[in-house]
Amino acid sequence: MERLNQSLVPQVKRPQNIRVMQFGEGGFLRAFVDEMLDNMNTQCGCDLGVAIVQPLERGMCRLLNEQDCLYTVMLRGREEAGDVKKVKVVGSVLKTVEPYADFQAYLDLAKLDTLRFIVSNTTEAGIVYTGADQYDDRPQASYPGKLTRFLHERFLLGKPGFILLPCELIDDNGYHLKDAVLKTAKQWNLGEKFLSWLENDNIFCSTLVDRIVTGFPRKELPGLFEELGYEDQQLDTAEPFGLWVIEGPEQVKKELPLDQVNPVIFTDNVKPYKLRKVRMLNGAHTTMVLGAYLSGLDTVGECMADKDVRPFLEKALNSEIMPNVPLPEKEVKDFADAVCRRFENPFNRHELLSIALNSVSKWTARVLPTLKDYQQKTGKIPACLAFGLSSLICFYTGIQQNEAGDYEGFRDGKPYPVKDDAHVLAFFAGLKQPDAHAVLGNAALWGSDLTAIPGLEATVAAQLSDIGENGIRAALRHTWEK
């Protein structure tokens, strides 16, 4: 079967000029940012070409080059009208650069008068000032180091700066990227004029990205190649839902009006959208997953088809989480509906045990703030959110180390892995039976003493008693039936 290349798909529209430099060639950016840019090119007549910079020594740029930088995006999932599968060849990427192989080619991108935007996804650990990079390194090890060297090259050429759109999953990613660049510039003694240029000629936007990208569907090959009619070693799969929230001045939207044909929101404050995602999508996951697993389920899809777990989830979302999200009611309701459809996605087998990793810190960050807000507003404890905590206690209590030294719990006599911080595991291994007071009172687990929240200890103790007497599935059902 022929490999995807330009001659095979001459109808695919390609831009003429490089307008975007992108750090990262992985599946997420290609099925998210580059797919959106391709929509702008094909539907709005834009000319948004991408040059991908491979941030690590080993990567996939050579595979992209072998396909003329073309690849297929397959968006599969559940929408309001039913299950969908949207397939397109993305043509927005024009070239790739590997700084470890040709550092000068990387610096030469700074000469492009057409270049205006810089996008990145270098993992959460990518935006870190290390202090270890040197100006003459070829290349610098860290992303902020590489970026600072590139920006200085641009400055020396007397050219204008950029609009920077980091997509790393950290709060205030634009602020942290700018801070790391400024620290690097000062470390290298690049001068006040360059520091002023960084401040005044560049816009560092904070962004929020949301799309589940499942990447290269290795297990489904070669069936998908047969369906496509060609081989694509960079085939990228993802869910159809997408959201990119970009915080910045009005100028950003004027220069890059992505929202014309894409799920993009421009705002002066990304935080409410971040809170909505964390509380509703991630918080719903965390509230549901451990009780559902102990009830005998293994995937999110199974949860959405279960007669007990789904109504539990819907009550948690609609009655306990949604009222505590500071956005217009319709936006919150639409997002809740989208969350349920995403959880139902038949193309995405999301294992509950993968979501269960580090559940203590996840519950603290994703659920506890909502529980506190609910209690302060109503004087009551939200039953479903509390049951997520009760399920966590049951999931962790009495875990044991196996011969390899890994911790395990048991469901129906069969072991399941429990992964968390060492002090968390040690505490629960020493707990022989579920104990609401001991767990909630351990501030080292939660960052505070949860017994201080009025009514929480009594609620959790009652739920643990129900679980002990009637089983976790019956107790879960009692929670949403009330």
N, C-alpha and C positions, 0 to 999 in steps of 0.2 A: 504494500500500500504506500502511496506517495506521501512524503512528509509535507506538512503545511509550509507554503512559501508564497511570495508575492505573485508569481505567475499562476499559481493555482487558484487564487482569489483576486483577479484583477479588479473586481467591482468594489473592493474594500477601499474606502477613502482614506488617504494618508495626508496629514498636514505637511506644509512646506517648510516651516520654521520651528526651531526649538525655542519654546517659551517657558518650559518647565524643566528644572533639574530635580531629579528624584533620587534620594539616598535610600536604597533598598529595592531589591528586585523580587522579593518574596510574593507569595500568593495574595496576601492581603492588599497591598497597594495596587497590584495589577487588577484585582477584581473589584476594587473600590475606587480609588482616585483615577487610575488610567481608564477605567470603564466609564466614569463620569466625564472625563475629558473627551473621550471618544464620542459620547452622546452630544457634547457641545459641538464637536467638529462635524458630525453627520447631520444633526438636526438644526443647528443654528448657524452653520456656515463659518464657524470659528477656525482658527489656525493655531491650535494648541498642541505642538509637538513636544515630546518628552525625551530627555536624555537621562538614562538611568545610570547612576553611579553605584557600583558594587561596594558596599561599605566594609566587607570582610575579604580576606585573601581568597577564600574559596566561596564560590557562589554559582549562580545559574545563568550569568550573562552570556556565556559561550553557547549555551543551549538556545537562548533567545536569538543570538546572532545567526545560528544555523537555520532559523526559521524566518529570516529577514525581520526580526523583532515583532513578528506576528504571533498571536496566540488566541485561543478560544476561551471565552468566558461562558459558563453554563450556570444560569441562575435557576435554582430549583426549590420549590417550597409551596406553602399554602398561602393563598391570598383570599380576599373576600369572595371572589367568584369561584374559588376552588383551587385545586392543585395546578401549578404552572411549571413549565420548563422553557426558559428563554435562552436561546443560543445565538451568540454573535462572535465574529472574529474582530478583535480589537486592533485598531491600526494607529493608535495615538503615539506609540513608542517608536522613535526614529533611530536611536542609536544607544549603545551601551559603552561605558568607560570603566576600566578596571585600574584604579590607582596603584594597586600593588604591582601590576604588570607595566603600566605606562603612566607614571605620575604627571608627566608633562601634558599628556592628552587631557587629564583632569583639569589642570590649571588653564589649559587653552579654552575651556568652556567659558571662562571669565571674559573672554574677548567678544563673546556673542552679544551684539547690540539687541537682539530679539529676546534674550533671556530676562525674565522678570520674576518668576516664581520658583521657590525652593520648597519641596515637600520631603518629608522623611518619615520612616518608621523603622527605627533601629533598636526596638524593644524598649521596655521600661527602663532598663539599665543603660540605655544608649545615651541619654541626656545627663551626663555626669561630668563635672570638672574633676579631672584626675591630678593635674599638676605635673604629669609625667611626659606630656607631649613637648617636643621641641620644634621650633620654627623650621629647621632644616631637615626634619624627618621626611622621608619619602615613601609612604605617606605617614601622617600622624596616626597613632593607634585609635584614639577615640573619635567619635563623630564630632563633638564640639571642636576638637583639634583640627580635623580635616576641614571643617566648615570655616573656622577662623582663618586658616591659611588661604582658603579660596576667597573669602571676603576681602582679605588684605590684597590679594592679587587684583581683584576687581577695583579696589580703591586706588592702587598704584596706576591703573590704566585710566583713571579719571572718569570712570563710568558710573551711572546711577546704581543705587542699591536694589534691594529685592523685597518682595512680600514673602515671608517665610511661614509655612503652614505645617508645623510638626504634627504627626498623627500618633505619637507614642502615648500609651495609656497611663499617663500620670496627670494629676491635677495641675492646672496652670502650666501646661507644657511649653507654651510660648515664652512665658516669663522665665522658666528654668533654663530654656535653651539660650535666651538672650543673656542671662546671668553667667552661664558657663562660657559663652563667647567673650563677654567683657572681661571675665577673670583671666581667660587665656591670653587675650590681647594685652592686658596689663602685665601678666607674667613674662610675655615676650618683649615688653617695652616697645610697643609699636607706635607710641606717640599719641598726643592729645588730639591731633587732627583726625587720626583714624578712629579714635574713640568717639569723637563728635560725629563723624560720618556714620558710624554704627548706630548711634542714637537717632540721628536726624534723617538719614537716607534709607533706612530699613524699617519695615514693619514686622514685628514678631507677633503673630496671632496665636492665641490659645484656641485649641479645637477639641471637639469631642467626636469620636468616630464610633459607629455602631453598625456592624454587619458580621454575621458568622460566615467565615470563609473556610470551607472544608478542604480546599486546595486540590492537589493532583489526585484523582480518584483511582488509585492504583488497582484496587480490588475489582473495579468494574471494567477494566480493560481486558481483552480488545473489543468488547461489545460496543463501547462508546465510539471507538474509532470506526467501527463498521457503520454505526449510525451517522457519523459525521462525513464519512467518505474519504477521510484522510487521517494520517497519523499526526498527533500533536503532543510532543513531549513536554509542553508547557501548559496543557489544558488545565483550567482553573475553575473549580466549582464553588458556589456560594449560595446563600439564601437570597431571595428577591428583596427582602427588606433591607433598607439602607438608610442611614442618617448621618449627615456631616454637619455639625454645628460649628460655625466659625465666628470667633469673637474678634472684632476689630473695627476700625473706623469705616465710614461709608465708602471711602475710596476703594476698599478691597472688593466690595460688591460691584462697584462700577467697573473695575478693571477685569474682574473674573466673575461674571454673573451666572455662576453655576446653577443657581436656583431656578433658572428658566426651564430646565428640563430634567433636573435632578432633585433628589430628596435632600436639599441643603437649606439650612437656616443660617442667616447672618444676624448677629446680635451684638449688643454691647456688653452682654453678661452671659457667659456659657454655664455658670454654676447651676441655675435651676434645671437645665437640661441634663447636666451631669447627675444632679440629685435624683431626677426622675428615672434615669437609667439605673442607677445604683439601687434605688429603693424598690422600683417596680420590676425590672428584669432580673437583676442579680439578687435582690431581696426575696423575690418570689421563689427563685431557684433554691436559695438557702433555707427558706421556711419550709419548703415542701420536701426536699430531697431525702433527708435522713429518715423521717417517718415513713415515706413511701418505700424506701429501700427495706426497712425493717418489716414493712407490710407485705413484702414478697415481690416487689417490682424492681426492674433493673434499668429501665431507660425513661427519659422524659416523655417520649411518645406513649409508652405504656401508662404513665401517670395521667395523661390527658384522656385516655380511653377508660380509665378506672372509675367505677361508680362511687367510690368514696374519696379518692384523692383529688379528682377534678373539682368537685364542689368545695372541698377544703381550700384548694388553691384560689378558686374564684371568690370565695368569701374573704380570704386574706387580701387579695388584690382590691376588690371593689369596696369592702367595708372598712378595712384597717389601714391599707397602704395609700390608696388614692386620695383620701381626704387630707393627707399630710404632704402632698406634693404642691409646691407653690407656683402652679401654672394654671392657665384657664381650664375650666372643667372639661370642655370638649377635647382639648389637646390631651389631657390626662386620660380621658375615657378612650379616645382613639388609640393611644399608646397601649393601654391595657388590652384592648382587643387585638392589637398587633402582637403583643407578648404571647397571648394564647395561641394565635395562629403560628407563631414561630416555634412554640413548644410542640405543636402538633406536626411540624414538618416531617413528612414520611421519608424524606431523602437524607435526614440527618439523625443518625443513631447516637444520641447523646447519653452516655453512660452515667448513671447516678453516682457511681463510685468516683468518677473523675471529678464531678462537681463537689464531692464530699471532702476533697483534699483541703486541709487547713481550715476546717469548719469553724473553729473557735474564733479565729481572727476575722473570718468572713461574716459570721453572725454579728460580731461586735461592730464591724464597719457598715454592714448592709441592712441589718434589722434593728439593732438596739436603738439607733436614733429615732426610727419611726415609732417603736414601742414607747419610748419616752415622750415623744410628741403627743401620741394618742392618749397616754395616761394623763398628761398635763392638761389636755383639752377637755377630756371627758370624766376624769377621776376614776376611770376603770382600766383594767388590763385587757389588751386585745387578745382574745383567746387563741386565735390561730397563730399569731406571732409568738405567743408564749409556748404554744405546743411545738413550734419549731425548736425552741430551747429545750423543752422536755424530751423531745426526740433525740436531740444532740446528747443529752445526758445519758440516755439509754444506749445510744450508739457507741459511746466512748467508755462507759463504766465497765470496769473489770477486764479491760483489754490485757492481752498477754503477749510476751515476746516469744516468737518461734525460734527454731534452731538457728536461723540466719540473723537473729537479733531484731527482726522487724515486728512491729506491733500488729496484733490481729484481734478482731472481735468475732463473734459467731452468730450466724443466722441459720436457724434450723439445723444446728450442729455442724455447719460448714463455715470455714474461716473467711473473713473479708479483711482487706488491709485497712489500717487506720494510720494516716500520715498527718503529722502536725509538728509543732515545735517540741523540743525535747522536754521542757518543763511541763507542757500540757500533757504529753503522753505519760510522763512519770506520775503526775497527780492522779490521772484517771486509772492508771494501772493499780494504784494503791487504794482505789475506792471499790469496795466489794459489793455495794449495792447502791442504786440511785438515791442520792441525798440532796434535796433541793437546797437546804441551808449551807451545806459544805461547799457545793459548787457555786452557788450565787454569791456566797460570802468570800470567795477567793478572788480578791482584786487583781492578783497577778494574771488571772485568765482574761479578765474583761477590761482591765484598766481602771476599774472602780468596783465598789462593793454594791452588787445588785440587790442585796437585801434592803438597801435604803430606798428602793423604788416601791412606793406604797402598793401593796396588794400582789406584787409579783411572786414573792416566795410562797404565799398561800396558794396562788393559782397554779404554780408549777408543782407544788407538793400534791395538790388535788389531782392534777393530770398524771403525775407519776403513780399515784395510788390507783387511778383508773386503768392505766396501762398494766400495772402489776396484777390487778384483779381480772381484767377483761381482755387483755391483749392490746397491742398497739393499734391494730386496724379498727377495732371497736371504739377505742378511745379517740382516735382520729375522727371517726364518724360522729361521736358524741360532741366533738368540738364544733363542727360546722352545722350540726342539726339544731343547736341551741339558738 
